[in-house]
């Protein structure tokens, strides 16, 4: 096993298992600390300007990647320490278990008929206004959030970890966090958050396509997932949410998209998939699909890194020096 690839494989697997076992830490989460620091910097740098927003994005994302690269360089002489740092970074950036837990919490409230509790819990999953949502609309919001965040919180991070190691893991989560903070189209961030939103689109592109492909492989209706992805993936206003949500819709045999409300504004999005309306029971089915996709993504990331390392040419080892080297004939 190539040394560098083996370190990533061990570290990523351990970090994935840590997320599966412990989920996100409730206090002292590194992503939350990054968010607080980014929030303080936003208060100092904010102007209604794309240029200021680009500077903000560069400082936050670049600082996170630089710190991760410095940490990886510091421990690179020890395979054990490198694997440990990779495991810690993987655990910090993955959020699949917390995502699925929150989805089940909302689903349990709906199953119990407690619409008020479901509405109160929904903001833990997405920024949608829950006040006027009925049972089916909340269930649809949960399924859409599970689909999109399977890509954002798991698959995309593993892809960038395979490509860039610890800096790739940390950089992807930093960009995704900045998009959640300033990338939305509110009056304050329409211009300032433009760079963060566009960078998140770029960073999320490979993970979203891999998520859709793995959904086709892991879904209960493979043909439906493929058909919906091909027919509806490009209809969504987000270039990355579209393939993911449409493939989930097809795999589960439901319809996603439609009318929704964010922060006081109403959006009418295209319908994804041609199945039935989402029901409360589909939340658990989406959670199970997310778990299968996440496990496959780990295998693809680790296997891809190992395969690339094995196929990459390595410099020949220096041969033994001749005892006559440098001696005149």
MOVENSUL-V18840 format. One record per pair of residues at least 24 apart in sequence whose C-alpha atoms are under 8 Angstrom apart, sorted by the first residue. I is the first residue (numbers start at 1). J is the second residue. Records with the same first field share a line. If there is no record, write none. Layout:
# MOVENSUL-V18840
I->J / J
This chain:
# MOVENSUL-V18840
1->306 / 310
2->306 / 309 / 310
3->79
5->302 / 305 / 306 / 309
6->306
7->79 / 80 / 82 / 83 / 86
8->83 / 86 / 162 / 165 / 302 / 305
9->302 / 305 / 306
10->83 / 87
11->82 / 83 / 84 / 85 / 86 / 87 / 88 / 90
12->86 / 87 / 90 / 158 / 298 / 302
13->87 / 298
14->87
15->86 / 87 / 88 / 89 / 90 / 91
16->87 / 90 / 91 / 94 / 298
18->91
19->91 / 94 / 95 / 96 / 97
20->96 / 97
23->95 / 96 / 97 / 98
24->91 / 92 / 95 / 97 / 98
29->92
30->92
31->92 / 93 / 173 / 174 / 177
34->174
35->177 / 178 / 181
38->178
46->192
47->192
48->188 / 189 / 191 / 192
49->191 / 192
50->191 / 192 / 193 / 194 / 195
51->192
52->192
53->191 / 192 / 193 / 194 / 195 / 196
54->192 / 193 / 194 / 195 / 196
57->175 / 178 / 195 / 196
60->174
61->171 / 174 / 175
62->171
64->167 / 170 / 171 / 174
65->167 / 168 / 170 / 171
66->167
68->166 / 167 / 170
69->166 / 167
72->166 / 167
85->166
86->165 / 166
89->166 / 169 / 170
90->158 / 166 / 169
93->153 / 154 / 157 / 169 / 170 / 173
94->153 / 154 / 157
95->153 / 154
96->149 / 150 / 153 / 154 / 291 / 294
99->125 / 146 / 149
100->146 / 287 / 290
103->142 / 143 / 146 / 283 / 287
104->283 / 284 / 287
106->142
107->139 / 280 / 281 / 283 / 284
110->135 / 280
111->280
127->262 / 263
128->260 / 261 / 262 / 263
129->261 / 262 / 263 / 264
135->280
136->277 / 278 / 279 / 280
137->278
139->278 / 279 / 280 / 282 / 283
140->256 / 278 / 279
142->283
143->282 / 283 / 286
144->245 / 256 / 257
146->286 / 287 / 290
147->244 / 245 / 248 / 286 / 290
148->241 / 244 / 245
150->211 / 290 / 293 / 294
151->204 / 207 / 208 / 211 / 244
152->176 / 204 / 207 / 208
154->294 / 297
155->207 / 208 / 210 / 211 / 294 / 297 / 298
156->203 / 204 / 206 / 207 / 208
157->207
158->297 / 298 / 301
159->206 / 207 / 297 / 301
161->301
162->301 / 302 / 304 / 305
163->305
172->203
175->199 / 200 / 203
176->200
201->239 / 240
204->240
205->239 / 240
208->240 / 241 / 243 / 244
209->240 / 243 / 244
210->297
211->244 / 293 / 297
212->243 / 244 / 247 / 248
214->293 / 296 / 297
215->247 / 248 / 251 / 289 / 293
216->247 / 251
218->289 / 292 / 293
219->248 / 251 / 252 / 289
220->251 / 252
221->250 / 251 / 252 / 253
222->250 / 251
223->250 / 251
224->250 / 251 / 253
225->249 / 250 / 251 / 252
226->250
228->272 / 273 / 274
232->271 / 272 / 273
233->272
235->270 / 272
236->269 / 270
237->269
245->272
246->272 / 273
248->286
249->273 / 275
250->274 / 275
252->282 / 285 / 286
254->278
